Amino acid sequence: MRRACWKGKRILAVDDEPDILETLEALLPMCVVVKASTADQARKLMDTQSFDIAILDIMGVDGYKLLELAKKKKSLPSCSRPML
């Protein structure tokens, strides 16, 4: 991975499993990883902050609904929505 292009990127990581959030943060030390463990926490963060990328759990925190919300709010660039 070319770390220089990731440096300083703001990532919203949403998962109900703490070990997944910790792993993502450890794998992305060059980024600012903002973590949420519930859909409500993620919604509040999207209301107050902007992100370059979102990594969303599709099961435990209803990532599909969060993705639709992010699209409506334009909280994320259109091409930066990976789902797990």
N, CA, C and O atoms as a CHARMM CRD file, in Angstrom:
* protein
*
  336
    1    1 MET  N      0.84100  -1.17500   0.00000 PROA 1      0.00000
    2    1 MET  CA     0.00000   0.00000   0.00000 PROA 1      0.00000
    3    1 MET  C      0.88700   1.24000   0.00000 PROA 1      0.00000
    4    1 MET  O      1.86500   1.31200   0.74300 PROA 1      0.00000
    5    2 ARG  N      0.54200   2.20100  -0.82800 PROA 2      0.00000
    6    2 ARG  CA     1.29400   3.44600  -0.87300 PROA 2      0.00000
    7    2 ARG  C      0.81700   4.33600   0.25700 PROA 2      0.00000
    8    2 ARG  O     -0.22800   4.98000   0.16200 PROA 2      0.00000
    9    3 ARG  N      1.59000   4.36100   1.31800 PROA 3      0.00000
   10    3 ARG  CA     1.18700   5.06500   2.52600 PROA 3      0.00000
   11    3 ARG  C      1.09200   6.57100   2.33800 PROA 3      0.00000
   12    3 ARG  O      0.28800   7.21900   3.00700 PROA 3      0.00000
   13    4 ALA  N      1.88100   7.13700   1.45700 PROA 4      0.00000
   14    4 ALA  CA     1.88100   8.59000   1.28600 PROA 4      0.00000
   15    4 ALA  C      0.51100   9.09600   0.84700 PROA 4      0.00000
   16    4 ALA  O      0.08200  10.16300   1.28500 PROA 4      0.00000
   17    5 CYS  N     -0.17200   8.36000   0.00200 PROA 5      0.00000
   18    5 CYS  CA    -1.47800   8.83200  -0.47000 PROA 5      0.00000
   19    5 CYS  C     -2.55200   8.70900   0.61400 PROA 5      0.00000
   20    5 CYS  O     -3.61000   9.32700   0.49500 PROA 5      0.00000
   21    6 TRP  N     -2.30800   7.94000   1.64900 PROA 6      0.00000
   22    6 TRP  CA    -3.26600   7.78100   2.74000 PROA 6      0.00000
   23    6 TRP  C     -2.99700   8.74300   3.89800 PROA 6      0.00000
   24    6 TRP  O     -3.84700   8.91700   4.77100 PROA 6      0.00000
   25    7 LYS  N     -1.82500   9.36300   3.90800 PROA 7      0.00000
   26    7 LYS  CA    -1.43100  10.18900   5.04800 PROA 7      0.00000
   27    7 LYS  C     -2.44100  11.30800   5.29900 PROA 7      0.00000
   28    7 LYS  O     -2.77400  12.08600   4.40500 PROA 7      0.00000
   29    8 GLY  N     -2.91500  11.36200   6.54200 PROA 8      0.00000
   30    8 GLY  CA    -3.82700  12.40900   6.97000 PROA 8      0.00000
   31    8 GLY  C     -5.27400  12.23100   6.55700 PROA 8      0.00000
   32    8 GLY  O     -6.11300  13.06300   6.90200 PROA 8      0.00000
   33    9 LYS  N     -5.59100  11.17000   5.82800 PROA 9      0.00000
   34    9 LYS  CA    -6.98100  10.93700   5.43100 PROA 9      0.00000
   35    9 LYS  C     -7.82300  10.67700   6.67300 PROA 9      0.00000
   36    9 LYS  O     -7.38900  10.01800   7.61800 PROA 9      0.00000
   37   10 ARG  N     -9.02800  11.21000   6.64400 PROA 10     0.00000
   38   10 ARG  CA    -9.97000  11.00900   7.75200 PROA 10     0.00000
   39   10 ARG  C    -10.88500   9.84100   7.40700 PROA 10     0.00000
   40   10 ARG  O    -11.61200   9.86700   6.41500 PROA 10     0.00000
   41   11 ILE  N    -10.82800   8.81700   8.25400 PROA 11     0.00000
   42   11 ILE  CA   -11.59800   7.60000   8.02000 PROA 11     0.00000
   43   11 ILE  C    -12.60900   7.41000   9.14000 PROA 11     0.00000
   44   11 ILE  O    -12.26500   7.45000  10.32200 PROA 11     0.00000
   45   12 LEU  N    -13.86300   7.20300   8.74800 PROA 12     0.00000
   46   12 LEU  CA   -14.89000   6.82200   9.70800 PROA 12     0.00000
   47   12 LEU  C    -14.98600   5.30600   9.67600 PROA 12     0.00000
   48   12 LEU  O    -15.36400   4.72900   8.65700 PROA 12     0.00000
   49   13 ALA  N    -14.64700   4.65800  10.78300 PROA 13     0.00000
   50   13 ALA  CA   -14.72000   3.20200  10.91300 PROA 13     0.00000
   51   13 ALA  C    -15.87200   2.87200  11.85400 PROA 13     0.00000
   52   13 ALA  O    -15.89500   3.30500  13.00600 PROA 13     0.00000
   53   14 VAL  N    -16.83200   2.09300  11.34100 PROA 14     0.00000
   54   14 VAL  CA   -18.02700   1.77300  12.12000 PROA 14     0.00000
   55   14 VAL  C    -18.18600   0.26200  12.19500 PROA 14     0.00000
   56   14 VAL  O    -18.35000  -0.41000  11.17700 PROA 14     0.00000
   57   15 ASP  N    -18.13500  -0.26400  13.41400 PROA 15     0.00000
   58   15 ASP  CA   -18.29600  -1.70300  13.63100 PROA 15     0.00000
   59   15 ASP  C    -18.68800  -1.91900  15.08600 PROA 15     0.00000
   60   15 ASP  O    -18.23100  -1.19200  15.96800 PROA 15     0.00000
   61   16 ASP  N    -19.52300  -2.90300  15.33600 PROA 16     0.00000
   62   16 ASP  CA   -19.93600  -3.18500  16.71400 PROA 16     0.00000
   63   16 ASP  C    -18.95600  -4.08100  17.45200 PROA 16     0.00000
   64   16 ASP  O    -19.15500  -4.38200  18.62900 PROA 16     0.00000
   65   17 GLU  N    -17.89900  -4.51000  16.77300 PROA 17     0.00000
   66   17 GLU  CA   -16.88700  -5.34300  17.41800 PROA 17     0.00000
   67   17 GLU  C    -15.63200  -4.50800  17.67300 PROA 17     0.00000
   68   17 GLU  O    -14.96600  -4.09300  16.72500 PROA 17     0.00000
   69   18 PRO  N    -15.30100  -4.25800  18.94400 PROA 18     0.00000
   70   18 PRO  CA   -14.14700  -3.40600  19.27300 PROA 18     0.00000
   71   18 PRO  C    -12.83200  -3.87400  18.67000 PROA 18     0.00000
   72   18 PRO  O    -11.99700  -3.04900  18.30000 PROA 18     0.00000
   73   19 ASP  N    -12.63000  -5.19100  18.56300 PROA 19     0.00000
   74   19 ASP  CA   -11.36500  -5.68000  18.01100 PROA 19     0.00000
   75   19 ASP  C    -11.21900  -5.30000  16.53200 PROA 19     0.00000
   76   19 ASP  O    -10.10000  -5.06800  16.07400 PROA 19     0.00000
   77   20 ILE  N    -12.29200  -5.23400  15.79700 PROA 20     0.00000
   78   20 ILE  CA   -12.23000  -4.80800  14.39500 PROA 20     0.00000
   79   20 ILE  C    -11.80800  -3.34000  14.32200 PROA 20     0.00000
   80   20 ILE  O    -10.95400  -2.97400  13.51400 PROA 20     0.00000
   81   21 LEU  N    -12.40700  -2.50600  15.16800 PROA 21     0.00000
   82   21 LEU  CA   -12.04500  -1.08400  15.17700 PROA 21     0.00000
   83   21 LEU  C    -10.58600  -0.89000  15.56300 PROA 21     0.00000
   84   21 LEU  O     -9.88400  -0.07700  14.96200 PROA 21     0.00000
   85   22 GLU  N    -10.12900  -1.63500  16.56200 PROA 22     0.00000
   86   22 GLU  CA    -8.72800  -1.53200  16.98600 PROA 22     0.00000
   87   22 GLU  C     -7.77900  -1.98700  15.87300 PROA 22     0.00000
   88   22 GLU  O     -6.73000  -1.38000  15.65700 PROA 22     0.00000
   89   23 THR  N     -8.15300  -3.05100  15.17500 PROA 23     0.00000
   90   23 THR  CA    -7.32000  -3.55400  14.08600 PROA 23     0.00000
   91   23 THR  C     -7.23300  -2.54200  12.95100 PROA 23     0.00000
   92   23 THR  O     -6.15000  -2.29800  12.42000 PROA 23     0.00000
   93   24 LEU  N     -8.36000  -1.95500  12.57800 PROA 24     0.00000
   94   24 LEU  CA    -8.34900  -0.94100  11.52300 PROA 24     0.00000
   95   24 LEU  C     -7.45700   0.23900  11.89900 PROA 24     0.00000
   96   24 LEU  O     -6.68900   0.73600  11.07500 PROA 24     0.00000
   97   25 GLU  N     -7.56800   0.67800  13.14300 PROA 25     0.00000
   98   25 GLU  CA    -6.73700   1.78900  13.60700 PROA 25     0.00000
   99   25 GLU  C     -5.25400   1.41800  13.56800 PROA 25     0.00000
  100   25 GLU  O     -4.41800   2.23700  13.18600 PROA 25     0.00000
  101   26 ALA  N     -4.92700   0.18700  13.96200 PROA 26     0.00000
  102   26 ALA  CA    -3.52900  -0.26400  13.95200 PROA 26     0.00000
  103   26 ALA  C     -2.98800  -0.38700  12.53000 PROA 26     0.00000
  104   26 ALA  O     -1.81200  -0.11600  12.28600 PROA 26     0.00000
  105   27 LEU  N     -3.84300  -0.79400  11.59300 PROA 27     0.00000
  106   27 LEU  CA    -3.41500  -0.96100  10.20400 PROA 27     0.00000
  107   27 LEU  C     -3.28200   0.36700   9.45100 PROA 27     0.00000
  108   27 LEU  O     -2.64200   0.43500   8.40200 PROA 27     0.00000
  109   28 LEU  N     -3.89000   1.40700   9.99600 PROA 28     0.00000
  110   28 LEU  CA    -3.91500   2.69700   9.30500 PROA 28     0.00000
  111   28 LEU  C     -3.31900   3.82200  10.15600 PROA 28     0.00000
  112   28 LEU  O     -3.97900   4.83500  10.38700 PROA 28     0.00000
  113   29 PRO  N     -2.07600   3.65300  10.62500 PROA 29     0.00000
  114   29 PRO  CA    -1.50600   4.66900  11.51100 PROA 29     0.00000
  115   29 PRO  C     -1.26700   6.01500  10.82400 PROA 29     0.00000
  116   29 PRO  O     -1.11300   7.03600  11.49500 PROA 29     0.00000
  117   30 MET  N     -1.23700   6.01800   9.50200 PROA 30     0.00000
  118   30 MET  CA    -0.99100   7.25600   8.76800 PROA 30     0.00000
  119   30 MET  C     -2.27700   8.07800   8.60300 PROA 30     0.00000
  120   30 MET  O     -2.24100   9.20300   8.10600 PROA 30     0.00000
  121   31 CYS  N     -3.39900   7.51200   9.01800 PROA 31     0.00000
  122   31 CYS  CA    -4.70500   8.16600   8.87400 PROA 31     0.00000
  123   31 CYS  C     -5.23600   8.60500  10.23100 PROA 31     0.00000
  124   31 CYS  O     -4.76300   8.17100  11.28200 PROA 31     0.00000
  125   32 VAL  N     -6.22300   9.46800  10.17400 PROA 32     0.00000
  126   32 VAL  CA    -6.99600   9.82600  11.36600 PROA 32     0.00000
  127   32 VAL  C     -8.21900   8.92200  11.33700 PROA 32     0.00000
  128   32 VAL  O     -9.13200   9.13100  10.53800 PROA 32     0.00000
  129   33 VAL  N     -8.23700   7.92200  12.20500 PROA 33     0.00000
  130   33 VAL  CA    -9.34300   6.96900  12.23900 PROA 33     0.00000
  131   33 VAL  C    -10.29000   7.37300  13.36800 PROA 33     0.00000
  132   33 VAL  O     -9.92300   7.38500  14.54200 PROA 33     0.00000
  133   34 VAL  N    -11.51500   7.70200  12.97400 PROA 34     0.00000
  134   34 VAL  CA   -12.56200   8.05200  13.93800 PROA 34     0.00000
  135   34 VAL  C    -13.47100   6.83700  14.03300 PROA 34     0.00000
  136   34 VAL  O    -14.01900   6.38200  13.02900 PROA 34     0.00000
  137   35 LYS  N    -13.62800   6.31100  15.25300 PROA 35     0.00000
  138   35 LYS  CA   -14.33600   5.04700  15.43600 PROA 35     0.00000
  139   35 LYS  C    -15.72300   5.27200  16.03200 PROA 35     0.00000
  140   35 LYS  O    -15.93100   6.14600  16.87300 PROA 35     0.00000
  141   36 ALA  N    -16.66400   4.45200  15.56600 PROA 36     0.00000
  142   36 ALA  CA   -18.00900   4.42800  16.13400 PROA 36     0.00000
  143   36 ALA  C    -18.42700   2.97200  16.26500 PROA 36     0.00000
  144   36 ALA  O    -18.18200   2.16500  15.36800 PROA 36     0.00000
  145   37 SER  N    -19.06000   2.63900  17.38700 PROA 37     0.00000
  146   37 SER  CA   -19.47700   1.25300  17.59300 PROA 37     0.00000
  147   37 SER  C    -20.97800   1.06000  17.42900 PROA 37     0.00000
  148   37 SER  O    -21.47500  -0.06000  17.54300 PROA 37     0.00000
  149   38 THR  N    -21.70800   2.14800  17.16200 PROA 38     0.00000
  150   38 THR  CA   -23.14400   2.04400  16.90700 PROA 38     0.00000
  151   38 THR  C    -23.51300   2.94800  15.73700 PROA 38     0.00000
  152   38 THR  O    -22.78100   3.87600  15.39200 PROA 38     0.00000
  153   39 ALA  N    -24.65500   2.65800  15.13900 PROA 39     0.00000
  154   39 ALA  CA   -25.14400   3.49300  14.04400 PROA 39     0.00000
  155   39 ALA  C    -25.44400   4.90400  14.54500 PROA 39     0.00000
  156   39 ALA  O    -25.20100   5.87700  13.83100 PROA 39     0.00000
  157   40 ASP  N    -25.96600   5.02500  15.75500 PROA 40     0.00000
  158   40 ASP  CA   -26.26600   6.35700  16.31100 PROA 40     0.00000
  159   40 ASP  C    -24.99700   7.18500  16.47100 PROA 40     0.00000
  160   40 ASP  O    -24.98400   8.37100  16.13900 PROA 40     0.00000
  161   41 GLN  N    -23.93500   6.57200  16.97600 PROA 41     0.00000
  162   41 GLN  CA   -22.66000   7.28900  17.09800 PROA 41     0.00000
  163   41 GLN  C    -22.17200   7.74100  15.72700 PROA 41     0.00000
  164   41 GLN  O    -21.70800   8.87000  15.56800 PROA 41     0.00000
  165   42 ALA  N    -22.28100   6.85500  14.73800 PROA 42     0.00000
  166   42 ALA  CA   -21.83200   7.18800  13.38700 PROA 42     0.00000
  167   42 ALA  C    -22.64200   8.34600  12.80800 PROA 42     0.00000
  168   42 ALA  O    -22.07800   9.24700  12.18900 PROA 42     0.00000
  169   43 ARG  N    -23.95100   8.32700  13.00500 PROA 43     0.00000
  170   43 ARG  CA   -24.80400   9.41500  12.51300 PROA 43     0.00000
  171   43 ARG  C    -24.39000  10.74900  13.11600 PROA 43     0.00000
  172   43 ARG  O    -24.28700  11.75300  12.41000 PROA 43     0.00000
  173   44 LYS  N    -24.15600  10.75400  14.41600 PROA 44     0.00000
  174   44 LYS  CA   -23.74500  11.99600  15.08100 PROA 44     0.00000
  175   44 LYS  C    -22.40900  12.49400  14.53000 PROA 44     0.00000
  176   44 LYS  O    -22.22700  13.69300  14.32000 PROA 44     0.00000
  177   45 LEU  N    -21.48700  11.57700  14.30000 PROA 45     0.00000
  178   45 LEU  CA   -20.19300  11.97100  13.74100 PROA 45     0.00000
  179   45 LEU  C    -20.34800  12.52900  12.33000 PROA 45     0.00000
  180   45 LEU  O    -19.68700  13.50400  11.97300 PROA 45     0.00000
  181   46 MET  N    -21.21200  11.92300  11.53300 PROA 46     0.00000
  182   46 MET  CA   -21.43400  12.41500  10.17200 PROA 46     0.00000
  183   46 MET  C    -22.12700  13.77700  10.17300 PROA 46     0.00000
  184   46 MET  O    -21.98100  14.55100   9.22700 PROA 46     0.00000
  185   47 ASP  N    -22.87900  14.06900  11.23200 PROA 47     0.00000
  186   47 ASP  CA   -23.52900  15.37500  11.35100 PROA 47     0.00000
  187   47 ASP  C    -22.52500  16.48700  11.63500 PROA 47     0.00000
  188   47 ASP  O    -22.74000  17.63500  11.24700 PROA 47     0.00000
  189   48 THR  N    -21.43800  16.14900  12.30700 PROA 48     0.00000
  190   48 THR  CA   -20.51400  17.18300  12.78700 PROA 48     0.00000
  191   48 THR  C    -19.14800  17.18100  12.12300 PROA 48     0.00000
  192   48 THR  O    -18.38000  18.12800  12.29100 PROA 48     0.00000
  193   49 GLN  N    -18.83100  16.12700  11.36800 PROA 49     0.00000
  194   49 GLN  CA   -17.50400  16.01800  10.77200 PROA 49     0.00000
  195   49 GLN  C    -17.61100  15.53000   9.32800 PROA 49     0.00000
  196   49 GLN  O    -18.63700  14.99400   8.91000 PROA 49     0.00000
  197   50 SER  N    -16.54100  15.72600   8.58800 PROA 50     0.00000
  198   50 SER  CA   -16.48500  15.15800   7.24500 PROA 50     0.00000
  199   50 SER  C    -15.35600  14.12800   7.20800 PROA 50     0.00000
  200   50 SER  O    -14.39800  14.20300   7.97800 PROA 50     0.00000
  201   51 PHE  N    -15.49300  13.17400   6.30100 PROA 51     0.00000
  202   51 PHE  CA   -14.54700  12.07300   6.20700 PROA 51     0.00000
  203   51 PHE  C    -14.16800  11.84100   4.75500 PROA 51     0.00000
  204   51 PHE  O    -14.95100  12.11300   3.84400 PROA 51     0.00000
  205   52 ASP  N    -12.97400  11.34300   4.55200 PROA 52     0.00000
  206   52 ASP  CA   -12.51900  10.98700   3.21400 PROA 52     0.00000
  207   52 ASP  C    -13.00900   9.59800   2.81700 PROA 52     0.00000
  208   52 ASP  O    -13.29700   9.32900   1.65100 PROA 52     0.00000
  209   53 ILE  N    -13.09500   8.72600   3.81800 PROA 53     0.00000
  210   53 ILE  CA   -13.43700   7.32400   3.57200 PROA 53     0.00000
  211   53 ILE  C    -14.26400   6.81800   4.75500 PROA 53     0.00000
  212   53 ILE  O    -14.06800   7.24600   5.89200 PROA 53     0.00000
  213   54 ALA  N    -15.18800   5.90300   4.46700 PROA 54     0.00000
  214   54 ALA  CA   -15.91100   5.21200   5.53100 PROA 54     0.00000
  215   54 ALA  C    -15.74200   3.71700   5.34000 PROA 54     0.00000
  216   54 ALA  O    -15.85600   3.20200   4.22800 PROA 54     0.00000
  217   55 ILE  N    -15.47000   3.03000   6.43200 PROA 55     0.00000
  218   55 ILE  CA   -15.42300   1.57000   6.44400 PROA 55     0.00000
  219   55 ILE  C    -16.57400   1.14800   7.34400 PROA 55     0.00000
  220   55 ILE  O    -16.54200   1.35800   8.55600 PROA 55     0.00000
  221   56 LEU  N    -17.59600   0.54800   6.73000 PROA 56     0.00000
  222   56 LEU  CA   -18.85000   0.29100   7.43200 PROA 56     0.00000
  223   56 LEU  C    -19.13200  -1.19700   7.54900 PROA 56     0.00000
  224   56 LEU  O    -19.03000  -1.93900   6.57200 PROA 56     0.00000
  225   57 ASP  N    -19.48400  -1.62100   8.75000 PROA 57     0.00000
  226   57 ASP  CA   -19.95400  -2.98800   8.98400 PROA 57     0.00000
  227   57 ASP  C    -21.38100  -3.06000   8.43000 PROA 57     0.00000
  228   57 ASP  O    -22.22600  -2.24700   8.80500 PROA 57     0.00000
  229   58 ILE  N    -21.65400  -4.00900   7.55600 PROA 58     0.00000
  230   58 ILE  CA   -22.97700  -4.04900   6.95100 PROA 58     0.00000
  231   58 ILE  C    -24.01000  -4.78200   7.79500 PROA 58     0.00000
  232   58 ILE  O    -25.20800  -4.65300   7.54500 PROA 58     0.00000
  233   59 MET  N    -23.57400  -5.54400   8.78400 PROA 59     0.00000
  234   59 MET  CA   -24.51600  -6.31500   9.58100 PROA 59     0.00000
  235   59 MET  C    -24.78900  -5.66000  10.94200 PROA 59     0.00000
  236   59 MET  O    -25.90100  -5.19900  11.19800 PROA 59     0.00000
  237   60 GLY  N    -23.80300  -5.62200  11.78800 PROA 60     0.00000
  238   60 GLY  CA   -23.99900  -5.22300  13.17600 PROA 60     0.00000
  239   60 GLY  C    -24.44700  -3.79900  13.38400 PROA 60     0.00000
  240   60 GLY  O    -25.13900  -3.51800  14.36200 PROA 60     0.00000
  241   61 VAL  N    -24.07900  -2.88600  12.49900 PROA 61     0.00000
  242   61 VAL  CA   -24.45500  -1.47800  12.68400 PROA 61     0.00000
  243   61 VAL  C    -25.24000  -0.94800  11.49100 PROA 61     0.00000
  244   61 VAL  O    -25.36400   0.26600  11.32700 PROA 61     0.00000
  245   62 ASP  N    -25.76700  -1.83100  10.66200 PROA 62     0.00000
  246   62 ASP  CA   -26.59700  -1.46600   9.51400 PROA 62     0.00000
  247   62 ASP  C    -25.89400  -0.49500   8.57500 PROA 62     0.00000
  248   62 ASP  O    -26.36500   0.61400   8.32100 PROA 62     0.00000
  249   63 GLY  N    -24.76000  -0.94500   8.07500 PROA 63     0.00000
  250   63 GLY  CA   -23.93900  -0.12500   7.20600 PROA 63     0.00000
  251   63 GLY  C    -24.63300   0.36800   5.95000 PROA 63     0.00000
  252   63 GLY  O    -24.30800   1.44600   5.45200 PROA 63     0.00000
  253   64 TYR  N    -25.58300  -0.39900   5.42600 PROA 64     0.00000
  254   64 TYR  CA   -26.29300   0.04800   4.22500 PROA 64     0.00000
  255   64 TYR  C    -27.07900   1.32800   4.49300 PROA 64     0.00000
  256   64 TYR  O    -27.08300   2.24200   3.66800 PROA 64     0.00000
  257   65 LYS  N    -27.74200   1.39400   5.64600 PROA 65     0.00000
  258   65 LYS  CA   -28.48800   2.61300   5.99300 PROA 65     0.00000
  259   65 LYS  C    -27.53300   3.77600   6.23100 PROA 65     0.00000
  260   65 LYS  O    -27.82100   4.90800   5.84100 PROA 65     0.00000
  261   66 LEU  N    -26.40700   3.50400   6.86500 PROA 66     0.00000
  262   66 LEU  CA   -25.41700   4.56300   7.07600 PROA 66     0.00000
  263   66 LEU  C    -24.86300   5.06400   5.75000 PROA 66     0.00000
  264   66 LEU  O    -24.61200   6.25900   5.59300 PROA 66     0.00000
  265   67 LEU  N    -24.67500   4.16600   4.80600 PROA 67     0.00000
  266   67 LEU  CA   -24.19100   4.55900   3.49000 PROA 67     0.00000
  267   67 LEU  C    -25.19500   5.47200   2.80000 PROA 67     0.00000
  268   67 LEU  O    -24.81100   6.48400   2.21400 PROA 67     0.00000
  269   68 GLU  N    -26.46900   5.12600   2.86300 PROA 68     0.00000
  270   68 GLU  CA   -27.50400   5.98500   2.26900 PROA 68     0.00000
  271   68 GLU  C    -27.53300   7.35000   2.94000 PROA 68     0.00000
  272   68 GLU  O    -27.67700   8.37400   2.27100 PROA 68     0.00000
  273   69 LEU  N    -27.39600   7.36300   4.25800 PROA 69     0.00000
  274   69 LEU  CA   -27.36800   8.63200   4.98900 PROA 69     0.00000
  275   69 LEU  C    -26.16600   9.47200   4.56600 PROA 69     0.00000
  276   69 LEU  O    -26.29100  10.68000   4.36200 PROA 69     0.00000
  277   70 ALA  N    -25.01800   8.84300   4.43700 PROA 70     0.00000
  278   70 ALA  CA   -23.80800   9.56600   4.01700 PROA 70     0.00000
  279   70 ALA  C    -23.98000  10.15300   2.61800 PROA 70     0.00000
  280   70 ALA  O    -23.52600  11.26500   2.35000 PROA 70     0.00000
  281   71 LYS  N    -24.63400   9.41100   1.72800 PROA 71     0.00000
  282   71 LYS  CA   -24.88700   9.91800   0.38100 PROA 71     0.00000
  283   71 LYS  C    -25.77300  11.16000   0.43300 PROA 71     0.00000
  284   71 LYS  O    -25.49200  12.15800  -0.23100 PROA 71     0.00000
  285   72 LYS  N    -26.84000  11.09600   1.22200 PROA 72     0.00000
  286   72 LYS  CA   -27.77600  12.22800   1.32700 PROA 72     0.00000
  287   72 LYS  C    -27.10200  13.45800   1.91800 PROA 72     0.00000
  288   72 LYS  O    -27.31800  14.57800   1.45600 PROA 72     0.00000
  289   73 LYS  N    -26.28500  13.24300   2.94400 PROA 73     0.00000
  290   73 LYS  CA   -25.61900  14.35400   3.62900 PROA 73     0.00000
  291   73 LYS  C    -24.36200  14.80200   2.90900 PROA 73     0.00000
  292   73 LYS  O    -23.79000  15.84600   3.22400 PROA 73     0.00000
  293   74 LYS  N    -23.93500  13.99900   1.93400 PROA 74     0.00000
  294   74 LYS  CA   -22.67600  14.26600   1.23000 PROA 74     0.00000
  295   74 LYS  C    -21.51600  14.35600   2.21900 PROA 74     0.00000
  296   74 LYS  O    -20.64200  15.21600   2.11000 PROA 74     0.00000
  297   75 SER  N    -21.53600  13.42800   3.19800 PROA 75     0.00000
  298   75 SER  CA   -20.49800  13.35700   4.22700 PROA 75     0.00000
  299   75 SER  C    -19.20800  12.75200   3.71100 PROA 75     0.00000
  300   75 SER  O    -18.15700  12.89100   4.33800 PROA 75     0.00000
  301   76 LEU  N    -19.28300  12.06900   2.55300 PROA 76     0.00000
  302   76 LEU  CA   -18.14000  11.35200   1.99500 PROA 76     0.00000
  303   76 LEU  C    -18.03000  11.63800   0.50700 PROA 76     0.00000
  304   76 LEU  O    -19.04100  11.89300  -0.14900 PROA 76     0.00000
  305   77 PRO  N    -16.82700  11.60000  -0.03200 PROA 77     0.00000
  306   77 PRO  CA   -16.69000  11.64800  -1.49700 PROA 77     0.00000
  307   77 PRO  C    -17.40500  10.44800  -2.11000 PROA 77     0.00000
  308   77 PRO  O    -17.46300   9.39000  -1.48300 PROA 77     0.00000
  309   78 SER  N    -17.93300  10.57800  -3.28100 PROA 78     0.00000
  310   78 SER  CA   -18.77100   9.54400  -3.87000 PROA 78     0.00000
  311   78 SER  C    -18.06300   8.22300  -4.12600 PROA 78     0.00000
  312   78 SER  O    -18.73400   7.19400  -4.22000 PROA 78     0.00000
  313   79 CYS  N    -16.75800   8.20200  -4.24100 PROA 79     0.00000
  314   79 CYS  CA   -16.06500   6.95300  -4.56600 PROA 79     0.00000
  315   79 CYS  C    -15.39100   6.31300  -3.36700 PROA 79     0.00000
  316   79 CYS  O    -14.59600   5.39100  -3.55200 PROA 79     0.00000
  317   80 SER  N    -15.66200   6.74700  -2.16300 PROA 80     0.00000
  318   80 SER  CA   -14.89400   6.29100  -1.00300 PROA 80     0.00000
  319   80 SER  C    -15.77900   5.63400   0.04400 PROA 80     0.00000
  320   80 SER  O    -15.82900   6.08700   1.18800 PROA 80     0.00000
  321   81 ARG  N    -16.47900   4.56800  -0.33700 PROA 81     0.00000
  322   81 ARG  CA   -17.39500   3.93200   0.60100 PROA 81     0.00000
  323   81 ARG  C    -17.20900   2.42600   0.65600 PROA 81     0.00000
  324   81 ARG  O    -18.11100   1.69000   0.25700 PROA 81     0.00000
  325   82 PRO  N    -16.07200   1.94300   1.13500 PROA 82     0.00000
  326   82 PRO  CA   -15.91300   0.49900   1.26400 PROA 82     0.00000
  327   82 PRO  C    -16.86000  -0.06500   2.32600 PROA 82     0.00000
  328   82 PRO  O    -17.15100   0.59700   3.32300 PROA 82     0.00000
  329   83 MET  N    -17.32800  -1.27000   2.10800 PROA 83     0.00000
  330   83 MET  CA   -18.21500  -1.93200   3.06400 PROA 83     0.00000
  331   83 MET  C    -17.55100  -3.23800   3.49400 PROA 83     0.00000
  332   83 MET  O    -16.91500  -3.91000   2.68300 PROA 83     0.00000
  333   84 LEU  N    -17.69800  -3.59600   4.76700 PROA 84     0.00000
  334   84 LEU  CA   -17.19300  -4.87900   5.28000 PROA 84     0.00000
  335   84 LEU  C    -18.35900  -5.74700   5.69700 PROA 84     0.00000
  336   84 LEU  O    -18.15900  -6.87100   6.15700 PROA 84     0.00000
